[in-house]
């Protein structure tokens, strides 16, 4: 995929305001993984959303509050430091007033969080990006996502894809394109199968992302991608377009970080900080084209 062949960035009218550019709700975080939630919601703003709210377990109020600057926070009822069934109704009400939802980063793997993720993923009508432990909540039952109330984008790494498909990670690695196609067919979702040469499949076609490098293989990188794709959805891009452009911009930000810092020492926040440069570069490509 060449940059010129990808969708352009969503328009930015001169008379626009923060409400013009969409509002993302990120449902993320737990006592074990608060950083994933912050990376996700900040990536939503870096991706161009006008507003971003983080719905997080109330037990994290102090630590999350210390990190949210431009983002908004909404503490949800928690169960032992994680989001669970007690938070579902409030989270669904929040989602109903937002333009897109990101679900999963840092939720942690536990029965209560799986129950929470399943309810949100199936019931909200908003476009939703499902990642990490949101995906793990559907282990062996990916087909249930076919009944989701709204458009869905799944962003699994090979291990998560294997759990969804009921096969081994080696099976996914042996036939990445086939795995992406099977997962898209069984869920009705757009699938972003991460890895070297990330694949984007909508059930009809498979595209290969050309940006990125091994420096992106670092904790939190996927959380940035999730927030970024949700931002593009909130700004009005269709799911396939948001997935294609999000994968490209995320990889390009990683390439810019690697060019400046080297691949070995990169961390996810380095990618996050270079998203604006990747977006500017893409905007110029389309302006010149």
N, C-alpha and C positions, 0 to 999 in steps of 0.2 A: 504494500500500500504506500503510494507516494502521498506526501502532504497535500499536493494540489488536487488529488482525487478524493480526499476526505471531506466531510461536511465542513462548511465554514463555522466560525464561532457564532453563537447567537448574537443578534443585533443589539447594539447599545445606543438607543435613541438619545439625542442630546437633551431632551426634556425628561428623561427617565429618572426615577428615584428608586430607593432601595426596595420598594414593593414591586417595581417593574421587573426586577431581575430574579424573582423567585425566592421562596423560603424553603429551606431544607430542614427536615427533622432527622437527627441522628439518634438512634436508640442503641446505646452502646455502653460498655464499661462494666467493671466489677471491682471488688477489692483487690483481686489479683492482677487486673489489667486496666488500670485507669488511663494509662498513656494512649492506648489504642483509641479510646473515645475522643481524646483531645485531638489526636492526629486526624481523625475522620471529620470532625466538625470543622476544624480549621481548614482542611482541604476543600470543604464545601465553599467557604468564603474565597479561598484562593482560586477556586474554579469559576468564580464569577457570580455566585449567588448573592443576592442583595442582603439576605438574612439567613442565619443558621442557628438553630436551637439544638442543644444537646439534652436529651432525656436520659438521665443516669440514676443509678441507685442512690437513695438519700443518704446512705452511709458514707458516700464519697463527697458529701457537700463541701467539706473543708478543703480537701485536696483538689477537687475539680474547680471550686471557686477561685483557688489561687492561680489557676492556669487560663481561665477564660477571660479574654480581653475584649475582642471585637465580637465574639460569639455570645449567645445567650444560653443560660442554663435553666433546666427545669428538673428539680429533684422529684423522683418518682418513688412510691412506696417500694421498699425492698424486702427481700427475704435472705437474711444472713449475708448482706452485702452484695446481693445479686438481684437482677430483675426477674420477677416471677409472676404467677397468675394474678397476684393482688394488684399489679400495676397495669394489667391489660386494658381495662376500661378507660383509665386516664390517658394511657398512651394512644389508644385509638382516637380519643377525642382530640388530642393534640394533632395527630396525623391528619385528621379531617380538615384542619385549618391551614395545612401546609401544602406545598406544591409537589414535593417528592420526599421520600423516606429512605434513609440508609439504616440497615438493621444488621447487627451481628458483631462488629469489632469489639473484642474484649469482653463479651458476655460471660465467658467461661462455660465449660461443659458440666452441666448438672441438670437433673430432671426438672427443676423449677425453671431454669432459663430456657430449656428446650420447650417447655409448655408455653412460656411467654412468646418465644420466637415463632412458634407454629401459629398461634392465634393472630399475631400481628401480620405475619407473612401471608396468611390466607384471607384475612378479613378486611384489611384496609383497601380502599379503592384507589388510593394514590399510587403512582408509579413508585416502585420500590427496588432498591439494590440490596441483594441478600449476600452476605459474606460470612466467612469464619464460622463462629458457633451458631449463627443463624442457619447456615447450610447444614451443619452437623445435626441440627434438630430434625432434619428430614432424612437421616441416615437410613438407607434401605427403603425409603418411602418417597422418593423424589416425584413419583407420578402424582402425588396428592397436590403438588403445586399447580397442576393443570386446572384445578378448581379455584385458584386464587381470584380475588375480586377485582384485580387490576393488573396492569403490565408489570412484569418482573424481569430483572436482570440478575443472573447468578454469576459470581466471580470466584469460582473455586480454584485452588491449586490442585495438583494431581491427586494428592491424598484425599482431599475433600471430595473431589469428583469420584474417586474410587468408592468412598463410603456411600455417596448418593446412588451410584450405579450397582452397588453390591458386588464389586470385583476388587482386584488388587491394584495397588499403585503401579506395579509393573505392567499390568494389563493396560492401564491408561497410557503409560509411557510408550508402550509398543504400538499403540494406534491412537494418537492424540486426536486426530481429526474424527475418527470414528466415535471416540468417547464423547467429544463435543456434540456431534450430531445426535447420538443416542440420548444424551442428556437434554438437548433442546427439544427433541421429539417427544420425550416422556413428560416434560414439564410445560411445554408451550412458552418457555422463556427464552430470552436472548442469553447465550452462555459466553462468558469470557473465561476461557481456560488458560490460566496464567502459566508462565514458564518462558523459556527461551523460544521466541517466536510465538507470543501469545495469540491464541486463536479466538476469533469472534464468530459465533454461529447463531443464526436466527431460525434454524430449521430448514431454511431454503438454500443458503449459501454459507461458505466458510471463508473468512478473510484472515490473513496472517499479518500481525503487526510487525513493522520493520524497525521500530525504535527500541531502545533499552540495552542493558548490559548486565554482566554478573554482579555489579555493585548494588543492583536492586534486590538481590537475594539477602535481605536484611529485615529483621523484625520491624513491623510497622509499615512496611512499604505497601502492603495490600490494603491497609486501613486508609492510606492516602488515596489510593485508586478508588476505593468505595465512595469516599466523600466527594471526589472529583466527578465521578459519573453521576452521582445524585445531583450535583450542582448543575450539570448540563441538562439533566431531565427537568429540573425545576425551572430552567430558563426556556423550556419549550421544545427541546430536541426529542425526536422519537427515540424509543429504546435502542434500536440498532445503531442509529446515528450517534447517540450518546455513548454507547459502548465502544464503537470504532474510534471516535474522537478522543474519548477518555483514555483508552489504551495507548493511543499515539502520544498524547500530551504527557502522560505519566512517564512513558519510556523516554521521551525527549527531555523531560526535566531530569531524569536519571542520567542521560547522556551529558547534559550540561554540568551536572554535579560531578560526574566522573572526569570530565575534561578539566575541571578546576581542582578537584581534590584527589583524584585517583579512585579506582574502584574499591580498593581494600578497606579504606577508612570511611566510606560513605555510610550514613545512617538515614533513616526515613525522613527526618526533619530536613536534611539537605535536599531531598527531592521536593518536599513540600515548599521550601523556600524558593525553589527555582521554577515552580509552576507559572508564576507571572511571566517569566522570560519565555517559557515555552508557548504560552498563550499569545504573547506579543509577536513572537516569530511566526506563529501560524496565521495570525491576522495579517501580517505583512505578506505572507505567501499568497493569500487569497486576494489581497488588495492589488498585488502586482499581476496576478493571473487574470 
